[in-house]
Every structure is written in C-alpha cells, then in structure tokens.
Amino acid sequence: DGKPFKTRAGGVLKLNDLIGQAEEKARTRLREAEIGADFSSEEFEDIAHKVAIAAIKFADLSNFRGTSYVFDLDRFMSFEGKTGPYLLYQAVRIKSILRKAEAEGVVAGPINIEHAAERALSLTLDGFEHALTLAYDKRAPHFLAEHAYALAREFSAFYDRCHILTSEGPTRASRLALAEATLRQLSLSLDLLGIETPARM
C-alpha cells in the first residue's frame, strides 16, 4: 500500500521478527516445491534460513539506495523472477550439474561458442567487471545485483537450449566450462552482496 513497513499493531517491525517471517515463508515455499523432503531437519532449516536471508538482502540491494520500493515478502520469496531465492536456485542447479559431471568423469575444456544461448551467456559473463566497477565507484550495489540476476537468467536460458552432460566431445567440455565460469561468477557476486549459497536444494 506504499506505507512504511510496520507490525499489525502499528509498531516498527524488528529485523529478527522480519527474518522469522521470511524463514517461515521459505519453509512453506520449499515444501511446496518439494525441496528438501529427504534432507535432515538441520539441513532443511539451514537452507530455509539462507533462502530467507537471500530474499531480504537481494530485495533491498537490487534497488537503488535512494529509491523507495514496495516491501512484498511473498514476491521476494518466489523462486521465479528477480529474487534472491531464484539466484540461489540457479547456483544450486549448476552445483548439481558439476557434481554429476565429476561423478561421470567429465572435465571442462576450451570454450567454443556454437549456439546463440552460449553467446548470450558469454557476453553476460563478460559484463561482470563493468558491473563491479559501477557498484564500487557509485557505492551502488544494485548494479552488481542486476548483473547477478542477468547471469542467472541467461544461464537458465542456456540450460534450456543447450544440453550439457548429454552433449558430446568438445561441445560437452565447452558447455561444462561455461557452467563452471557461471557458478564462479554468480557465487562471487552473491558473496559480495552478503548472500550465502546452499550446497544443494
């Protein structure tokens, strides 16, 4: 409604209470997505906490510090769109691919661009230094947050259009190298934003 975010009683919401609300929503979203059903309760709670923190931090840092925004926890907790949980999901997806590659003895090789989605992902990877420089020079982390989202989005498109582990020879090695580069850069971007990535989800 555009009003300052407060409790139902009209007081200012404490950060611990906000995190608690976000964690509860994270648990619900994880269960709805059937994520963590076979995890220990400790691991599930750790993931829910990381998802909650990612949602809150990314929602705040992805907006220019001088701009007001509508606080919508339901939207921030989505695993789709420009949200912290979406970025975590993409990072964890890449980790899963790399684990499978290691188990199958598949190794990365020289990157050779053959598909439009590979090119789009490569160009996005190339924009990291510019985004980081802008974020530092202007003291504006939303530039880095925007880059992280663009990277996650382009990897998703790449993953949908380009088979990685089921491709063959140099193509498979090249695509695996792109996945590795994406994970390194996405993980670094999230780390610079103060967001931890779970090992799996």
Buried (B, 14 or more C-beta within 10 A) or exposed (E): EEEEEEEEEEEEBEEEEBBEBBBBBBBEBBEEEEBBEEBEEEBBBBBBBBBBBBBBBBBBBBBEEEEEEEBEBEEBBBBEEBBBBBBBBBBBBBBEBBEEBEEEEBEBBEBEBEEEBBEBBBEBBEBBEEBBEBBEEEEBBBBBBBBBBBBBBBBBBBBEEBEBBEBEEEBBBBBBBBBBBBBEBBBBBBEBBEBBBBEEB
